[in-house]
Amino acid sequence: MAMNVKSSDEDEFGVMSEINTTPLVDVMLVLLIIFLITIPIITKTVPVELPKAANIPTKTKPENITISVDVSGNVYWNGKLVADRDSLIQRVASEAVKVPQPEVHIRGDRQARYEAIGRTLYDIQRGGMVHIGFITEPDRGLGR
């Protein structure tokens, strides 16, 4: 603790012009100790290894299958219109038995309903495909 000693000629009841910072330092040290004790308790989580994200350009291989979904929900297999969901599942099932299994790239229109793309994804999974990816345009910062 700091103590202010006055000489005998000064008035005993005079105003003290210095700020006493000792209580402030004591409070700050107590808060620092509390934070040092509680931070390890707060940061304990389940130990999992998070995946590393990387933007990898698409490697176009001849065996890759591109499935497009337009605004109205029509499905295209490598640029050709697919008649219905059952024919899509049959095509996927015939490709799924190949070794190695080809990749399916889904290109969904920006204005397409999620329902149409989700239904297409479900049909591809029902057909037995394992390697499915989505093709997107890179963000060019245009603010659209």
N, C-alpha and C positions, 0 to 999 in steps of 0.2 A: 504494500500500500504506500502511496505517495503521501508525504506530509509537507504542508506549507508552514515554514517556521518564520515568524515575523520578529522584527527587531522591537525593542521596547519603546522606541520613540514613535512607532506607527500606531494609528488608532486601532483598537482591538475590534471594533465593529465595522471596519472598512470593507468596501466591496472587493471581492476577489476577481481579478481580471483574467486569470488563467482558467482553461477548461480542464476539468479533472477527467482524464481519459481512462483511468484505471477500471472503473466499473464497465465501461464499454469493452475494453480488452478482455475482461473476465467473461462477459457474456459471449463474446465472439469465440473465445476458446472453448467454452462449454458447447456452443452450437457446432463447432468444428468436430469435437469429439463425438457428439450425437450423430452427425452425418457420417463420420468414418465408421461408426459401429453399425448403422442401419443400412448403408449402401450394399454391402455384400448380401444382406438378407433379401433386399428388394430384387437384386439382379439374378437370383437363382431361378433358373428355368429348366425345362426338360432338355437334356443335351441331344440335339439333332444336328445332322450335317445338312446345311442348306445347299440347294443346287446353285451352281454358278451360271449366270445368264450371259449369253453371248449372242450377238446378232450375226448369224452365219448366212451368207448368200446361198440361195437355193441352187443345188447342183442338179441340172436337168439331165436326166438319164432317159434313154428311149423306153425303158420299162416302167417309168413313173406314169401314174394315171392322174390326169387333171380333171377334176369334177368341178363344174361351175354352176352356181345358182344365181339366176338373174332376179331382177326386181319383182317380177310376177311369180316367182317360186319355181320356174321351170329348171330342170336339172339337165346338164349337158355332160356327156362322157367324152373327153378329149375333143370337144367342139361339136359333137353330134347330140341332138336332142334325144333324151331317154323318154320312152312312152309313159311309163308309170313306175311306181315304187317297186313292184314285184320284179320288173325287168332289171331295175338297178340292182336289187339284191342278187338276182341270178348272175349278172355280169360280175359283181364283186365276188361271189362265191366261186366262179370259175377262175378268177385271177388269184384268189386267196390260197389256192392249193399249190401254186408255183413255189419253187425253191430256188433262190431266195425270194421271199414275198416282196412284190413291188410296193413302193410308197404311194399313198394316195394324197394328192394335194387338193384341198378344197379352196376354191376361189369364190367367195361370197360377195355379191354386190353390196355396196355401202348402204343402199336404200332398201335392201331385202329384209324381210321380216326374220327375226330370230327363229321363229317357228319353222320356217322353210329350211334354214341351215341346220337347225337342230334335228329335224326329221331326216335330212340327208345324212347327217353324221350317225344317227341311230341306225339307218338302213345299212350304212357301210360297216358298222360294227356287227350288225346281225349277219352280214355276209361273211364275216370271219377275218376282216383285215385288222392288222395290228398297228402298222406304221401309217398314221394319219397326221397330216399337218395342215396348217392354214397359211395361205399366201396373202400377204398384206402389202400395201404400198408403204415405203419409208416416210416418216414424218419429215416434211421439208420446211416446217416452221411457217407455213402460209396462213395459219390461224383460221382454217376452215372448220 
